[in-house]
């Protein structure tokens, strides 16, 4: 199964694995699963880190390099992903999260999230 962690799950996996749920840890550690990260998450981290948001206090470049070095694949943002945001119901207004949901839907990748609002969307989303 292909897994796309949302930005928080991605950061916890890389920087503070004790914050991950047992379900998230197990799914991401399963060698049968391919974990991918979105370029969007790196962009979100860079923006929020530059704004001095405390829960995004990390170097986006170093995080990206570490993820690639640990076997994560990078998912680019495409026009198809951006256009698919239009089809999403307005359950959640965060533009970063909405694009992650669209990417997961378009690509058929399971989005992992701890966010109850994101989990309300239809499609390949799993609350962990």
C-alpha positions in Angstrom: 0.0 0.0 0.0 1.2 3.5 -0.7 1.0 5.9 2.2 1.0 9.7 2.2 1.5 11.1 5.7 0.1 14.5 6.3 2.6 17.2 7.3 2.2 16.6 11.1 2.5 12.8 10.8 5.5 13.3 8.5 7.3 15.6 11.0 6.5 13.3 13.9 7.9 10.3 12.0 11.1 12.1 11.2 11.7 14.2 14.3 9.6 12.9 17.2 8.5 9.3 16.5 7.1 8.9 20.1 4.2 11.2 19.0 3.1 8.8 16.4 0.2 6.5 17.2 1.0 2.7 17.3 -1.1 2.4 14.1 0.8 5.0 12.3 4.1 3.6 13.3 3.2 0.1 12.3 1.8 1.2 8.9 4.9 3.3 8.1 7.3 0.6 9.3 5.7 -2.2 7.3 8.1 -3.1 4.5 5.1 -3.9 2.2 4.1 -0.2 2.3 5.7 2.5 0.4 5.8 5.9 2.2 5.8 9.0 0.1 5.9 12.6 1.1 4.4 15.5 -0.7 6.5 18.4 -1.9 3.6 20.4 -0.4 4.6 19.3 3.1 8.1 20.6 2.6 6.6 23.9 1.3 4.3 24.1 4.3 7.1 23.5 6.7 9.3 26.1 5.0 6.6 28.7 5.2 5.5 28.1 8.8 9.1 27.7 10.0 10.0 31.1 8.4 6.9 32.5 10.3 8.4 31.2 13.5 5.5 28.8 14.2 6.9 26.7 17.1 5.6 23.3 16.0 7.3 23.8 12.6 10.7 24.6 14.0 12.8 22.6 11.5 14.9 23.1 8.5 12.8 22.0 5.5 15.8 21.3 3.3 17.4 19.0 5.9 14.1 17.3 6.6 13.6 16.6 2.8 17.1 15.2 2.5 16.6 13.0 5.5 13.3 11.6 4.2 14.9 10.8 0.8 17.9 9.2 2.5 15.5 7.0 4.5 13.7 5.7 1.4 10.7 7.9 1.2 9.6 8.9 -2.3 8.7 12.5 -3.1 5.4 13.3 -4.7 5.4 16.5 -6.7 2.5 18.8 -6.9 0.8 18.8 -10.3 -1.9 20.9 -12.0 -4.2 17.9 -11.7 -3.8 17.9 -8.0 -4.4 21.6 -7.8 -7.6 21.4 -9.9 -8.9 18.5 -7.8 -9.2 20.8 -4.8 -12.2 22.3 -6.5 -14.1 19.0 -6.1 -13.6 18.7 -2.4 -16.4 19.6 0.0 -15.6 22.5 2.4 -15.1 20.4 5.5 -11.7 21.9 6.2 -10.4 25.2 5.0 -6.7 24.8 5.4 -5.2 25.0 1.9 -2.3 22.8 2.6 -4.5 20.0 4.0 -6.9 20.3 1.1 -4.2 19.9 -1.4 -2.9 16.8 0.4 -6.4 15.3 0.3 -6.6 16.1 -3.4 -3.2 14.5 -4.0 -4.2 11.3 -2.2 -7.5 11.1 -4.1 -6.0 11.7 -7.5 -3.1 9.3 -6.9 -5.1 6.7 -5.0 -2.6 6.9 -2.1 -3.8 6.5 1.5 -3.5 9.8 3.4 -2.5 9.2 7.0 -3.7 11.9 9.4 -4.4 12.5 13.1 -6.7 15.3 12.2 -10.4 14.4 12.7 -11.5 17.1 10.2 -9.4 15.6 7.4 -10.6 12.2 8.2 -14.2 13.3 7.4 -13.4 13.6 3.7 -14.3 10.7 1.4 -11.5 8.9 -0.3 -8.4 7.1 0.7 -7.9 8.7 4.1 -7.0 6.9 7.3 -7.1 8.5 10.8 -4.2 7.1 12.8 
